[in-house]
Amino acid sequence: MAINGALHHVEVYVRNLDNSKQFYDWLLVDHLGYRVYQQWPSGISYILGEGTYLVFVQSQKLQQAYNRTNVGLNHLAFNMVGQDAVDRLRADLGRLPYHELYAERYPFAGGPDHYALYLEDPDRIKIEIVAVPA
């Protein structure tokens, strides 16, 4: 069912498509239930169900590194059902080369009523995983 105003897709240009694909396969496919939707030599997209999808494209303009405090995208936030699932994702993260943000304040870095994990993707885009009830 189409919902008027629902987000259709988000496209993000990345520094290294292979690195981003490895990260988002781990996060989106292995942990959040997405599947690869489309794939071509310079990009990949992931979809959850039949709704909104995310696209990652190899940038050809690599002069400036991404900085989430500049004008533009600050972060992507995803729901994850249950605090235990977020805890398991965090444990898995500890075995990988990705950087957790605000680790000393986990799981309440976003406030006392906001159970979430914060990490960075390979381009240092902040990713927020929010525990939501079933």
Steps between C-alpha positions, in 0.01 A plus 500: 500500500642837401518763773490861387820673610688183592871508426565322169879461511823657621812509284844539657825548309788307658879513486553125452202294382658166599553617859150644520348185353677286761374723782141528376477129417597436864264759645201504268491142370644304792334695782210715379317282249577691181586330174707612204255669266712613206869473417714649223875567459491836681224441753274284711160545660333326793128476570294401801183326391357694209546847649777752533836404364857623548745554215880523527694627198874526441593868496736631235572814705728386780684825576312578820422254776147480638429695819160450659515843666505679163182585315342176380426160643579461871399139560277209413287351779345152492253324728602166647244298694610449859786610719650150492530519121682833527732349762576206268576736213738692726676176598538411131630850430778444754648227276506721189710798391213749532501782753239530776410854601428607858593153633550634850135610508346186343206436486366841605721743305183645346337554840364295790194379307676431167670157482728518197833401349700754301773408254669625184495352154825490295450864393434608860126546444336461839265204528250483786331172594198568720345229717123495452243272664354208305 
